[in-house]
């Protein structure tokens, strides 16, 4: 069996690209030949940790991830509407299509879908439905016929939660060929000494941590405002950068909450584990269905940290964080509800212990890296019912 993961782009920054990378690596570790084809712009460069793996093959960049897994990078002209415009992807796939038994395409990515459509590929297609296209309504009007073709073309449609598969208006007529494979990760490992240094920075306070791009659908304004309803023994710490950083800081200062809410800005990957280790509780304050899963939730759960999440209609976020087990879920856009849930977990030791144990137990049952790879292989081998 030889598999191609198709879609998105390099460098790996978002959740879809991370799932593609992890599938490619995990399948390769199990002796399955797997390539990942993606597009990159000239100035994007190669991440430092990947440089020892990198080499050029003609016009294609290649990372040799392991003995059986490669990431192949073709040139993109530019990025528009969150899509890499890359005619090279079409040409590459037409040339190499006969090498693959399965193409596993990741949605949403109109460029990858177009490349598959024009490639002439006749083999098996697995569609990984990470989310609907929500923010590009004008663009979707033109893309919808191609999207419909892709849904028909796929023999199986993988979703990351049963909720998203069930509720997506695009998939109502194909429920008989859907399968759930939750995103899985390796447990977050942190250095206890580094975590202790962060805790010392906020001595005597319960640390409420959140992490993500500072963009509208993440709802960080509501998390910051929740500090009004928490006592002085709570410290909200938000990691991440983005276009709303200045506005969010100004809002925090206007509410006179700068002593209780700290924006860390961009956090290096190597620094993130210690923040998970140091915090008492993790909060995902997202407010829109654009947040389909929330990988940060399972990262926190892997450390035994209770989660406060939000009840986003039609999203899988509140399925990932099971209410009353791994944490609590509250209505969107409600700072007071966020604060009440944080206090309910943190201020009763018996509650905190139960949620902490529930978080790590749910992680181990549903969201491990190994389980994601194994369930995907079952689909490839026709062993999983869908």
C-alpha positions as CSV (number, residue, x, y, z in Angstrom):
1,X,0.0,0.0,0.0
2,X,1.2,3.5,-0.9
3,X,-0.6,6.5,0.4
4,X,-0.6,10.2,-0.4
5,X,-1.8,12.8,2.1
6,X,-2.9,15.7,0.0
7,X,-3.7,19.3,1.0
8,X,-2.7,22.4,2.9
9,X,0.7,23.8,3.1
10,X,4.2,23.9,4.7
11,X,5.4,25.2,7.2
12,X,3.1,23.4,9.6
13,X,1.2,25.9,11.7
14,X,-2.5,24.9,11.8
15,X,-4.4,21.9,13.0
16,X,-5.0,20.4,9.6
17,X,-1.3,20.5,8.6
18,X,-0.4,18.9,11.9
19,X,-2.8,16.0,11.4
20,X,-1.4,15.5,7.9
21,X,2.2,15.5,9.3
22,X,1.3,13.1,12.1
23,X,-0.5,10.7,9.9
24,X,2.4,10.7,7.4
25,X,4.9,10.1,10.2
26,X,2.8,7.5,12.0
27,X,2.0,5.5,8.9
28,X,5.6,5.5,8.0
29,X,6.6,4.2,11.4
30,X,4.3,1.3,10.8
31,X,6.0,0.4,7.5
32,X,3.4,2.0,5.2
33,X,4.8,4.1,2.4
34,X,3.2,7.5,2.8
35,X,3.9,10.9,1.2
36,X,2.5,14.3,2.1
37,X,2.1,16.7,-0.8
38,X,1.7,20.4,0.1
39,X,2.5,23.8,-1.3
40,X,4.9,26.4,0.0
41,X,5.8,30.0,-1.0
42,X,9.3,30.9,-1.8
43,X,9.9,33.0,1.3
44,X,8.3,30.6,3.8
45,X,11.5,28.7,4.4
46,X,12.1,25.4,6.3
47,X,11.6,25.1,10.0
48,X,15.0,24.7,11.8
49,X,14.2,21.3,13.3
50,X,13.4,20.0,9.8
51,X,16.5,21.3,8.1
52,X,18.5,18.0,8.7
53,X,15.7,16.2,6.9
54,X,15.5,18.5,3.9
55,X,16.8,18.1,0.3
56,X,15.8,19.2,-3.2
57,X,14.7,16.9,-6.0
58,X,14.5,19.1,-9.0
59,X,11.9,21.7,-8.3
60,X,10.4,19.8,-5.4
61,X,11.5,20.2,-1.8
62,X,11.5,17.0,0.3
63,X,11.7,16.1,3.9
64,X,12.6,12.5,4.6
65,X,10.5,12.1,7.8
66,X,11.4,8.4,8.3
67,X,12.3,5.4,6.2
68,X,8.8,5.2,4.7
69,X,7.5,8.8,5.0
70,X,8.2,11.9,3.0
71,X,6.8,15.5,2.9
72,X,6.9,16.8,-0.7
73,X,6.7,20.6,-1.2
74,X,5.8,22.2,-4.5
75,X,6.0,25.9,-5.2
76,X,2.9,28.1,-4.7
77,X,2.5,31.4,-6.5
78,X,0.7,33.2,-3.6
79,X,-1.9,32.6,-0.9
80,X,-5.5,33.8,-1.3
81,X,-8.6,33.1,0.8
82,X,-6.5,30.8,3.1
83,X,-5.6,28.7,0.0
84,X,-2.2,28.3,-1.7
85,X,-2.5,28.9,-5.4
86,X,-0.2,26.3,-6.8
87,X,-0.4,25.1,-10.5
88,X,2.7,23.0,-9.7
89,X,0.6,20.8,-7.4
90,X,-1.7,19.9,-10.4
91,X,1.3,19.1,-12.6
92,X,3.1,17.0,-9.9
93,X,0.0,15.0,-9.2
94,X,-0.8,14.3,-12.9
95,X,2.8,13.0,-13.2
96,X,2.9,10.8,-10.1
97,X,-0.8,9.8,-9.7
98,X,-0.2,6.1,-10.7
99,X,2.3,5.6,-7.8
100,X,-0.5,5.7,-5.1
101,X,-3.1,3.2,-4.1
102,X,-4.9,5.7,-1.9
103,X,-5.1,9.5,-1.9
104,X,-6.2,10.8,1.5
105,X,-7.3,14.4,0.8
106,X,-7.8,16.9,3.6
107,X,-10.6,19.5,3.5
108,X,-10.9,22.4,3.4
109,X,-8.3,23.0,0.7
110,X,-9.7,24.0,-2.7
111,X,-6.3,23.8,-4.4
112,X,-5.8,20.2,-3.3
113,X,-9.3,19.4,-4.5
114,X,-8.7,21.0,-7.9
115,X,-5.4,19.1,-8.3
116,X,-7.2,15.8,-7.6
117,X,-10.0,16.7,-10.0
118,X,-7.5,17.5,-12.8
119,X,-5.0,14.7,-12.1
120,X,-6.9,11.9,-13.8
121,X,-6.3,9.7,-10.7
122,X,-8.4,6.5,-10.8
123,X,-7.6,4.9,-7.4
124,X,-9.2,5.1,-4.0
125,X,-9.9,8.4,-2.4
126,X,-10.4,9.0,1.4
127,X,-11.7,12.5,2.3
128,X,-10.8,13.9,5.7
129,X,-13.5,16.5,6.6
130,X,-11.8,18.8,9.2
131,X,-14.4,21.6,8.8
132,X,-16.9,23.3,6.6
133,X,-15.9,26.4,4.7
134,X,-17.4,29.1,6.8
135,X,-15.6,32.4,6.4
136,X,-15.2,32.5,2.6
137,X,-18.9,32.5,1.5
138,X,-18.2,34.3,-1.8
139,X,-15.4,31.9,-2.7
140,X,-17.5,28.9,-1.7
141,X,-20.2,29.8,-4.2
142,X,-17.7,29.1,-7.0
143,X,-16.0,26.1,-5.3
144,X,-19.2,24.3,-4.3
145,X,-19.6,22.2,-7.5
146,X,-16.0,21.0,-7.0
147,X,-16.6,20.3,-3.3
148,X,-19.7,18.3,-4.2
149,X,-17.7,16.2,-6.7
150,X,-15.1,15.5,-4.1
151,X,-17.8,14.3,-1.6
152,X,-19.2,11.9,-4.3
153,X,-15.7,10.8,-5.3
154,X,-14.6,9.7,-1.8
155,X,-15.3,6.1,-0.7
156,X,-15.1,7.2,2.9
157,X,-15.4,10.6,4.7
158,X,-13.5,10.8,7.9
159,X,-14.6,13.3,10.6
160,X,-12.8,14.2,13.8
161,X,-16.0,14.1,15.9
162,X,-19.4,12.5,15.5
163,X,-21.0,15.9,16.1
164,X,-19.4,17.7,13.2
165,X,-20.1,14.9,10.8
166,X,-23.7,14.7,11.9
167,X,-24.4,18.4,11.8
168,X,-22.5,19.5,8.7
169,X,-25.0,20.6,6.1
170,X,-22.6,19.4,3.3
171,X,-22.7,15.8,4.5
172,X,-26.3,15.1,5.3
173,X,-26.8,12.9,2.2
174,X,-23.7,10.8,2.7
175,X,-23.9,9.8,6.4
176,X,-23.7,6.1,5.3
177,X,-20.1,6.5,4.2
178,X,-18.7,8.6,7.2
179,X,-16.4,7.4,9.9
180,X,-15.1,9.1,13.1
181,X,-11.4,9.2,13.8
182,X,-10.7,11.7,16.5
183,X,-7.4,13.6,16.3
184,X,-4.7,12.0,18.4
185,X,-1.5,13.4,19.7
186,X,1.5,12.2,21.7
187,X,1.1,13.3,25.4
188,X,2.6,16.7,26.2
189,X,5.8,16.2,28.2
190,X,7.0,19.1,30.3
191,X,10.0,19.8,32.5
192,X,8.8,20.1,36.1
193,X,11.5,22.6,36.9
194,X,10.5,24.9,34.0
195,X,6.8,24.6,35.1
196,X,7.8,25.4,38.7
197,X,9.5,28.6,37.5
198,X,6.4,29.7,35.8
199,X,4.3,29.0,38.9
200,X,6.7,31.0,40.9
201,X,6.1,33.9,38.6
202,X,2.5,33.9,39.7
203,X,3.0,32.7,43.3
204,X,-0.1,32.3,45.3
205,X,-2.4,32.4,42.3
206,X,-4.4,29.8,40.4
207,X,-3.2,29.9,36.8
208,X,-5.8,29.9,34.0
209,X,-4.1,29.2,30.7
210,X,-5.3,29.5,27.1
211,X,-3.4,29.3,23.8
212,X,-4.2,30.2,20.2
213,X,-4.1,32.8,17.5
214,X,-5.5,36.2,18.6
215,X,-8.3,36.2,16.0
216,X,-12.1,36.9,16.4
217,X,-13.5,33.3,16.6
218,X,-11.2,32.4,19.5
219,X,-13.2,34.6,21.9
220,X,-10.3,35.7,23.9
221,X,-12.1,39.0,24.7
222,X,-14.6,37.0,26.7
223,X,-11.9,35.1,28.6
224,X,-10.1,38.3,29.5
225,X,-13.4,39.9,30.7
226,X,-14.0,36.8,32.9
227,X,-11.3,38.1,35.2
228,X,-13.8,40.7,36.4
229,X,-15.7,37.8,38.0
230,X,-12.7,36.0,39.4
231,X,-11.0,36.8,42.7
232,X,-7.5,38.3,42.9
233,X,-6.1,34.8,43.5
234,X,-6.6,34.0,39.8
235,X,-4.2,34.8,36.9
236,X,-5.3,34.4,33.3
237,X,-2.4,33.8,30.9
238,X,-3.0,33.8,27.2
239,X,-0.3,32.6,24.8
240,X,-0.4,33.4,21.1
241,X,-0.1,36.3,18.7
242,X,-2.4,37.7,16.0
243,X,-4.1,40.7,14.5
244,X,-6.2,41.4,17.6
245,X,-3.3,41.6,20.0
246,X,-3.2,45.4,20.3
247,X,-7.0,45.6,20.6
248,X,-7.2,42.9,23.2
249,X,-4.4,44.6,25.3
250,X,-6.3,47.9,25.1
251,X,-9.5,46.2,26.2
252,X,-7.7,44.6,29.1
253,X,-6.3,48.0,30.2
254,X,-9.6,49.8,29.7
255,X,-11.2,47.3,32.2
256,X,-8.2,47.7,34.5
257,X,-7.5,44.0,34.4
258,X,-3.8,44.2,33.4
259,X,-2.8,42.8,36.8
260,X,-5.0,39.7,36.3
261,X,-4.7,39.0,32.6
262,X,-1.4,38.6,30.8
263,X,-0.9,38.3,27.0
264,X,2.4,36.4,26.4
265,X,2.5,37.0,22.6
266,X,3.9,34.3,20.4
267,X,5.1,31.3,22.3
268,X,7.8,29.0,20.9
269,X,6.8,25.4,20.6
270,X,9.5,24.3,23.1
271,X,8.1,26.7,25.7
272,X,4.4,25.5,25.5
273,X,4.7,22.3,27.5
274,X,5.9,24.1,30.6
275,X,2.8,26.4,30.5
276,X,0.5,23.4,30.3
277,X,2.4,21.9,33.2
278,X,2.3,25.1,35.3
279,X,-1.4,25.9,34.8
280,X,-4.2,24.8,37.1
281,X,-6.9,24.8,34.4
282,X,-7.1,25.3,30.6
283,X,-9.8,27.4,28.9
284,X,-11.0,27.3,25.3
285,X,-13.2,30.3,24.8
286,X,-13.9,30.0,21.1
287,X,-17.3,31.3,19.9
288,X,-17.7,30.0,16.3
289,X,-18.0,26.7,14.4
290,X,-14.7,27.6,12.8
291,X,-13.3,26.0,15.9
292,X,-14.2,22.4,14.9
293,X,-12.2,20.4,17.4
294,X,-9.7,22.3,19.6
295,X,-6.5,20.3,19.7
296,X,-5.3,22.5,22.6
297,X,-8.0,20.8,24.7
298,X,-6.5,17.4,24.3
299,X,-3.0,18.8,24.9
300,X,-4.1,20.1,28.2
301,X,-6.0,16.9,29.0
302,X,-2.9,14.8,28.3
303,X,-1.3,16.7,31.3
304,X,-4.3,16.0,33.5
305,X,-5.5,19.6,33.4
306,X,-9.3,20.1,33.6
307,X,-10.8,22.1,30.7
308,X,-13.4,24.8,30.5
309,X,-14.8,24.9,26.9
310,X,-17.7,26.4,25.1
311,X,-20.9,25.0,23.6
312,X,-20.5,26.0,20.0
313,X,-23.5,24.9,18.0
314,X,-22.7,22.2,15.4
315,X,-19.0,22.1,16.5
316,X,-17.2,19.1,18.0
317,X,-15.5,21.2,20.7
318,X,-17.9,20.3,23.5
319,X,-17.7,16.6,22.5
320,X,-14.0,16.6,22.9
321,X,-14.2,18.1,26.4
322,X,-17.0,15.9,27.9
323,X,-19.1,18.0,30.3
324,X,-18.8,16.8,33.9
325,X,-16.0,14.4,33.1
326,X,-12.9,16.2,31.7
327,X,-14.2,19.6,32.5
328,X,-17.2,21.9,32.0
329,X,-18.7,23.5,28.9
330,X,-20.5,26.9,29.0
331,X,-22.5,29.0,26.5
332,X,-20.4,31.1,24.1
333,X,-19.8,34.8,24.6
334,X,-20.4,34.6,28.3
335,X,-17.6,35.8,30.5
336,X,-19.5,35.3,33.7
337,X,-20.2,31.7,32.8
338,X,-16.5,31.1,32.0
339,X,-15.6,32.5,35.5
340,X,-18.2,30.4,37.3
341,X,-17.0,27.2,35.6
342,X,-13.4,28.0,36.4
343,X,-14.3,28.6,40.1
344,X,-16.5,25.5,40.3
345,X,-13.5,23.3,39.2
346,X,-10.7,25.1,41.1
347,X,-12.3,25.9,44.4
348,X,-13.4,22.4,45.5
349,X,-10.4,20.1,45.8
350,X,-12.6,17.0,45.3
351,X,-14.0,18.4,42.1
352,X,-10.6,19.4,40.9
353,X,-9.2,15.9,41.4
354,X,-12.1,14.2,39.7
355,X,-11.9,16.5,36.7
356,X,-8.1,16.1,36.5
357,X,-8.5,12.3,36.5
358,X,-11.3,12.5,34.1
359,X,-9.3,14.6,31.7
360,X,-6.3,12.3,31.5
361,X,-8.6,9.2,31.3
362,X,-10.6,10.7,28.4
363,X,-7.3,11.5,26.6
364,X,-6.0,8.0,26.9
365,X,-9.3,6.4,25.7
366,X,-10.0,8.7,22.7
367,X,-7.2,11.0,21.7
368,X,-3.8,9.2,21.5
369,X,-1.6,9.3,18.5
370,X,-1.5,5.5,18.3
371,X,-5.3,5.3,18.2
372,X,-5.6,7.8,15.4
373,X,-3.0,5.9,13.3
374,X,-4.6,2.5,14.0
375,X,-8.2,3.7,13.1
376,X,-6.9,5.3,9.9
377,X,-5.2,2.0,8.9
378,X,-8.5,0.1,9.5
379,X,-10.2,2.4,7.0
380,X,-7.4,1.9,4.5
381,X,-7.7,-1.9,4.9
382,X,-11.5,-1.9,4.9
383,X,-11.6,-3.2,8.5
384,X,-13.5,-0.2,9.9
385,X,-17.3,-0.1,9.4
386,X,-18.6,3.1,7.7
